[in-house]
Amino acid sequence: MTSNVILIEYYTLESCHLLRTSVIADACGDQKMSDVQIFDPPHRVPLTKTKSIRKRLQEQGVRLLFTDPALKYEPYRSLAMSAIEPIDNYADTTYYGPITVGTPPQSFGVLFDTGSANLWVDSIYCNTQACNSHTKFNPQSSSTFTSTNQTFYLPYGAGSLDGVFGYDTVNVGGIVITNQEVGLSTNEPGQNFVVAPFDGILGLSYPSISAGGETPVMDNMMQQNLLQADLFAFYLTGNEQQGSEVAFGGVDNSKYQGQIYWTAVTAETYWQIIDSHFSTGWCSQGCQAIVDTGTSQLTCPQQYLGYLMQSIGAQADQYGGYYVDCSEVSNLPTLSFTIGGVNLPLPPSAYISMVAISSTYLPSQNGQPLWILGDVFLRQYYSVYDRANNQVGFATAA
């Protein structure tokens, strides 16, 4: 079964801008039910939904240009084990949660990101305005901290973030991980992250893309036998609702309805899933999709964007976004696509929101068009990331 899917994102302020528009192709293949045993989650981390960097800067009269969300994936492909990760994509993220680092524990709010692999936080080694506006880790106050000489560099926008790796005890939702790699910022120029609501990023993708070859948090949880099951799951609320969470070691049965449908991971890098196909022929040779909690957008290959804009009568603005006639919003259809043979619809209430949707120039590793399933999709569907069986599960969010 295939279906044509158009995902449209509206910025419903006075200007009624359509920030981004995307198509998510059908992810075709046999429906796959997992044999994994699902436990009640022993460890939950509450996630706070807040204004994005883009929104906060806009309120100050600063408009950010839109960038390709998939650029965050490119350095891992071209630079292998180098410690480079672009982070300007996080301008639209809105969910973050608490962790502690060190002994005694120091608290931080971090973005839980399935589209990257490393953990980093602001530190006392950095004295720029961006660092000084956040909680900073002090390694001198931690009895369990071990320093290294390995540095990393993360480019973003007109500036960059420099840092150094160290090792310390990290607590995530009551899970105590010893000897965990932590990136500590040493220089963070620019203004964008001055207003960021989070103090760092905790990556949850596969270790093959870890900057510096460091062991990700999830892998250390697994290696130290800290989980009932080697999986984690996200529940993301919409609008201004609270109650979002990431659960480690099991799923939260109260956060979804019906059963969980699974699809295989096709590349153990990001949470990349099965081939996608459009009935229009756009993906007649197959497509790939990345499930990314660190990207608010739902994205489509750039070659399809013009057709989408024309089909909905959207006009481009000077910031790389698009706008439509607000009087037409009520006429928009319920949109749907298929993953693992299961139809997953998106009603207008899901795709008309404050989150950007973009296109990408970057193909998947095998050259097929690439899609990104970001928070617009993930607010509608509870998502489970199963490392033991290398699969992703989706269920209707409660």
N, C-alpha and C positions, 0 to 999 in steps of 0.2 A: 504494500500500500504506500502510495506517495501523495504528497500534497504540496501546493505552492504556498510559501510562507513569506509574508512581508512584515517586518517588525519596524514600527515607527515610533519615535520618541518625540514628545512635545515638551517645550518649555513654556508652561502655562502661566506666564506673567503678563504684564501689560502688552509687551511686544508680541506675544504668542509665537515665539520662535520655535521652530523645529530644529533642535540642536544637531541631531544626527538621525539618520535613517539607515536601516539595515535589513538584510534578508538573511534568515537562518534557514539553511536547506534541510530537507528531510534527512535524518540519520537512519539509513535503511539497513536492515539486517534482521535476522531472526530474533524474536524476543528471547532474552536470556534471563532466566531466573537463577539466582545464585544459590549455591549450596552452603554459603557461609552462615555460621550460627550468629544471630544478632542478639547481643546482650543489652540489657538496660544500661544506659550510660552512667558509669561511676563518676565521670568528671565532666562537668559543664562549665563553660566560660561564658558569662553574659556579655553580649555585644551591645554597645551604645550606638544608636543611629543619630547622626548629627549633620550639620551643614558641611558641604564639601569645601575644599580649598577654593574652587572656582566660584562658588556662591559667596563665600566670605569676601573674596577679593572684589567681586562684582558689587557688593554692598559698599565697598570703599571706592568705587568708581574705576576699578581696574578690570579690563576684559582680557582674559587669556585666549590665545589662539588655540584651536584644536589640533592635536597631534595624533598620529597613527597609534592606536592602542597596542598593536602587535609589535611595536618597536621594542617593547620590554623583553620580547623573546629573542631578538636578533643577536645580541652580543654572545649569548651562550652558544650559538651555532657557529659564529665566525671566529670567536676567540677562545673556544674550548674552556680551558681551566683558568683563564684570566679572571680577575675579580672585578668585572664591570657589569653593571645593571642599570639601565635607564629608569628613572623613577618619575619623570614628569607626567606619566600616565595617571598617577595617583591624585591628580587634581580633582577628579570627580568621585573619589571614594568617600563613603559616608559611615562605614561601620568599623568600630575598633573595640578592643577589649583589654582587660588587665592581665599583666604577668608580673612576677618579681624576679630580680636578678641579684645574686650575691648572698652573703651571710654576714650580718643580719640582712634580711631581704629589703631591696629597694624597689619601689613600685613604678610601673610604666604602663601607658596605654599604647597598644600596638595594633597595626592592621594585620589581620590573619589572611594571608594571601596564598591561594593555591596556584598562582602564576609565577611564583619565585621560590627559592629554596633556602635563603639565608635569614638569620636573625641579626638585626642591628638596632641599636638605640643611640640616642644622643648621650654624650659623655662630657665630663669636665675638661677633656682635652680640647674641646671646641668652645670658642668664645665669640662666635658671630651672633648676630641678632637672631637668626633662625634657631640656633642652638640655645641661646639664652632665654628664649620664649618657651622652652620646654623643660620638663624634668630631665636632669642629666645624671647619668650613672657615675659614681665615684668609686673606682676600683680600689683606692687606698682604704676605703671603709669596709671592704669585704675580705674576710679572712680566707675565703676559698678561691679568690681570683688568682689566675695564672696568666702572665703576660706572654706575648709573642712579638716577633719582629715583622710579621706578615701584614702588609698593608692592603687596602682595597680602595677602589675609586668608582663612584657611581655618578655618571653624568645626568644632568637634568636641565632642560631649558637653556638659559644663558649662563648657568653656573654648574657646580658639581658638588658632590659630597665625598670627602676623603675620610678614611678611617683606618683603624688598626684592629686586628683580631686578637681576642683573648679568650680564656676559658673560665667558666664559673658555674655555680649552681643556679638553675632556672626552675621556677615553679609556674606551671601552667594549669590552672583549674584544680590545684591540689596534687598534681603530678610533679614530683620533685626529680629533676633530671640533673645528674652530676656531670661535671666536666663537659659542659655544653659550649660549643663555639658561639661567641657573641661578637658582633662587629661594633666597635666604639667609634663614634664620629670624632674627627679631629678638625674638620673644616667644612662648613656648610654655608656658602655664600648665596646671595639672592634673596628675594622677598617672598617667593611663593610659599615656602615652608614655615615662614614666620607665623602664618595663620593656620597651619595644619593642626587638626585636633588630636593627632597621635604623635607619640615620641619615637616611634620606630616601626619596623615591619618584621613580622614573623612569617617566613616562607614555609609552605606546606607541599611543595611539588617534589619531584623525585630527586635523589642526590646527584644524578648525572648532570644536572645544570647548576649545581651549587658553586657559587663564586669561590675561588680559592681551593676548591676540592674539599671544603669543610662538610662535616656530617650534619644534616638538617635536624631540627628538633624532633620531628616525627620518627626519624630513623633511630635517634638515640632512645626515644621512648620504647621502640620495638626491641632494640638491642639490649636494653636494660630490663626487659620484661615487665614494663610498667602498665601494660594495657591488657584488658580481658580479651579484646579482639583488635587486630591491627587495622583499625579504620577510624575515621572521624566523619562528622556530619555537620552540615550547616542549616540553620533555620533563620531566614532574614525577613523581618517585617517591612511593611510599606508605610508610606506617608510619614507621620511623626510618631508612629507607634514604637514602643519599646518592647522588649521580650525576645529580641534576636539572640541567638546563641550558637556556639560551636561546641560539639560534644565529642570527647575523645574516648575510644575504647568501646563504643556502642552507639546505638541510636536512641533518640528520645521519642518514644511511641506516641506521646501526646502532641507532637509537632507535625504529624502527617496523617492523612486519611488513606484507607485502602492498603494496597501492597506496594512494595518497592520493585521497580522494574530496572533491570541492569543492562548495561552495554559495556563491551570490552574496551579497555585502554589500548590504543593502537600504537602509542609510542611512550615509553617510560621516561619521559622528560617532564612535560607538563601533564595535566590531566586531559590528555587528548583522546578523543573517542572516535567511534566508527565512521566510515565513509558516509557522506551525505549526498543526496541526489534530488535535483529539482525536476518536476514534471515538465517544466519549460525547457529543459535541456541545458540550463546554466551549469549544472554539475553532472553532465552526462558522463564525464570521465571520473567522477567521484570527487568528494570534498572531505575535509577534516574539520573538527570543531574542538576548541579548547574550553574547558569549563573553568572559569577564572573568577574567584571571589574578590580579587584585587582589581577588577575592571568593572566599572559600573555599566559600560556599554554592551550592547549586542552589536557585533560588527559583521560586515559582509566584505567580500573581495571588491577592491576598488573598481574593477571592470564592470560591475553591476550597478554601481551607484547612480549613474546617469539615467538608466532605465527606471530605477526606483523613484528618483526625484520627479521624472516626467510623469510616471503613473499616478502620483499623488498630487501633482501640481505644485510642488515645493519650489521655492526660490532661494538661492544662496545669499548669505550675508557676508560681510567683510571679515568675519572671524572664523570662517570655515564651517559655519553651521547653515541651517536652512529654516525657512519659516513657511507657514501655510495659513490659509484663511481659517480663523478659529471657528467660523460658523459651520465649517465642514466636519469638525471633530465628531459630532454626534452621529455622522453617517459612516464612521469607520467600522469595519467588520471585526468580528472575532477572528483572530489569526491562530494558526496551528501548524505544527510540524511533527514529524514522527521520529522517535528514537527507539531503536530495537523493536520496531513493529508496533509501538504504542503511540497513539495520537495524544499530543500534549498541547491543548489550546491555550491561547493568551487572549483574554477579553480586552476591550479597549481600556478598562480600568487598570490593567496591568501595564500596557505600553504607553499610556499617556501619563507621564509623571515628570519629575524634575531631573531625571538621570539622562545623560547624553548617550546617544547611539552613533557609532562611527563606521567608517569603511577602513579597510586595510589594504596596503599594497603588498604585504608580505604573504607569500604562499606557505603551505606546510612543508615539512622536510622533503617530501617526495614530489613536490611541485604542484600538488592539488590545491585548489582554492581553500582558504582558511577562514573559518568562522570562530567567533568568540562568544560564548554564552556567559554574559556577565550578570550583574545583580538584577536587572530588569526581569530576566528569566528566573533567576534563583529566588526571587521573592514569591514566585508562584509555585515553585516546586522544591520540596525538601531534597537536599542532595547529600549522598553518602559516597565517601571516597575510600575504597577498599584496597589497601596495599597488599593484603595477603593473597587476594585473587586478581589484582590488577584490573579493577572494573569500577565503574561509576554507576550509582543507583539514583533514580528519581521517583518521588512519590508526590502526590498532590499535597501542598502545605495545608495544615489545619487552620 
